[in-house]
Amino acid sequence: MLKKRNPPIGARPGTLAIPAGSPPPQIHLFDYGAEHVVERAIEDCTALEQFAQTETTTWIDVRGMGDDSVLWRISEIFGIHPLALEDAVNVPQPAKTEIYDEHQLIVARAPLAQESEISVPQVCFLLGRQYLITFQDRHYGFFDPVRDRIRSGLGPIRVAGPDYLAYALIDVLVDHYYPVVEGLSGELDDLEEVILTDPQPEDLARVHGVRRSVATLRRIGGPQRETLDNMCRSDSPFMGEGARTYLRDTSDHMLQIMGRLDFCREVV
């Protein structure tokens, strides 16, 4: 996971601290409705202007933050508040949501298990009335299942608005917790058997590794659970009651995950 770069001391609000090593932005666009789907890679941000005021649902996925001029151009086209763009770029942030005049900011995290390490990269959502912009410091492949649903028209996604799309993407991020938490639980089961039958010095290092992973997920997951609960309970001009109904199920899943992590901590 990329280390967080903070703006210089005394920098004005809205100053961007581009993550070290983040590649130049790649912009992937979906514009869709019940009867059509437009999908394309955007090479020039000027092409986004025609999608700033549409009656259809527009999803702009920005992968990489290595060119702040591109980020500011997207901000200009869609009227993104400088503080919202700062939260999108200055990673990582704790999960949260804030409402601005033109959009709602949502910050979420999802775990990735890579060999013996767990990283929890950030995805930032800017939800407008007819658009959703997502920012990632690089392409992680989290959202590929949702792209397939848009292409095929499976379920209500093509007839629902950007708030339903935001729910679907957040739900996918939460789903990524399950295999990681189950992997830690399985590791603890193996360790318990080994320690009771034939303990070895290296088993202590394994226990410490699981403890660190559990602590990381609990530290990240706690604010995410609170953010989802807040989104389900609070009125928003950008997320309607229909989308919040689905999001309550995602919030329940996050609560289950946190309960499982609490159990893992007790076992450790």
C-alpha angles and dihedrals in degrees: 000000000000117000116245117255114205124209115255116278109274095019116153118259112274095036110150121226104195111214111251111254095014109145124235113283119276111196121207118187135199122182114178150157137171093292106028145042126194115190124176146143112248115223097171121038090217087077088066093065093082089057097051093086111029136135091224128074115270123194118189115188114195113197114187131017103212096121115054092188089067091048092050091048091054088047091053094049095050100032095244114181112244091235091053091051089049090055090048094052106031096076140224107038127165114256112275145138131223132177121225129180095266104026148005119248117218123179117194137169134211129192126239121193111214113179104299096342131082121207124187109203122192131243119192121203125200106193118196130174094269103010144054123202119193125194125200126170087229139350111287100167093235094135103045094107091054091050089055090052091052093049093048097038090232113171125346097313097106094050096041123079134248091280090064089047090053089051092049092051094046089048090055090052091052091048088061089068094065101069091041093051092043089052091054091047091052091048090054091050090053092047092050091054093046095047092050094048111027114359118194131190092246090060088073090062090052090052091051090049092053091046092054092048093049091048091050094050093046091050091051097036097052096066090041092056090049092048093052091048090050092050091050094051102038127079115240130182088218103046115052129207092260093059091042089056090060091042090058088066090052090049089053089052091052089051090053091050092051090050090053091049090051089054090050090052091053091050091050 
